[in-house]
Amino acid sequence: MRPASRCLGELAFPEVTRCLKETSILCLPLGAIEQHGPHLPLNTDVVVAEGLCQRIIEHWGDKFDLWLLPTVSLGLSREHDWAPGTVSLSIEAFVLLLKQMAREFVRSLPARNLLIMNGHGGNRGVLENLMHELHCEFALNCCAVHPFDLARSEANLPEADVHGGFAETSVMLALAPQLVRAERADPLSLTDQKSMRALIFDRGASFPWRSNDPRLSRDGSIGDASAASAEMGQKIIQAVLVQIEPVLLRLIENQKVARVSHRSS
């Protein structure tokens, strides 16, 4: 029987084992509460992660048996903690929270696939290592989706767009325009592209860059938010919907390969 809702929290408990199975995919929106310049709200990453999960489930939910989990609204935001309102977990607390959630998912649900929709780039490094532990300790088949990187080539997004800029502001105009203070967007808060490449994008050396570094930003955002539009936001969302299909297929394939490997070991 087709479920009335694909939101886990809206199911009654007898429906859980009837509707979900081992191959179901749990979708976890993961955001942050942090400054996004003077024009976007602190919960931008939460709105984006939740909104994209909802759109993906609406589009692909029946084909891939997708289920929406409760949102994790706090992340790793130390690079923005100079700004009032930014709330960051420590690395230890972040890892402990996600591990405890994974333990509960495995205990209470039959599904063994987890897709993390990561709305905040600062969560990425820890997630890439944490997924190995979620697999080894809880037998969870995981992937983390970084939506703006996923959509970059399809939507032809600019490279010089890191935080609270063109892409994020456009998606917010598409998902929650009432939260955008468009008149406050700086025409170009990015001040030094050479510094941006050296401090943020250099693959040979990593630095703990901060969004109040005057070489990177004048107001906390890094990119041209003034050029954003709701039309571009819809284009980015559509690009995510297109590019997520091979990700979902790969996630399912990984689960099949893991089963074969387990039987042969």
ABEGO torsion letter per residue (X at the ends): XBBABABAAABBAAAAAAABBAABBBBBBBBBBBBAEAABBAAAAAAAAAAAAAAAAAAAAAAAGBBBBBBBABBBAAAAAABBGBBBBBAAAAAAAAAAAAAAAAAABABABBBBBBABAAAAAAAAAAAAAAAAAAGBBBBBBBAAAAAAAAAGBBABBABGBAAAAAAAAAABAAABBAAABBABABABAAAAAAAAABAABBBBBBAABAAABAAGBBEBAAABBAAAAAAAAAAAAAAAAAAAAAAAAAAAAAAAAAAAX
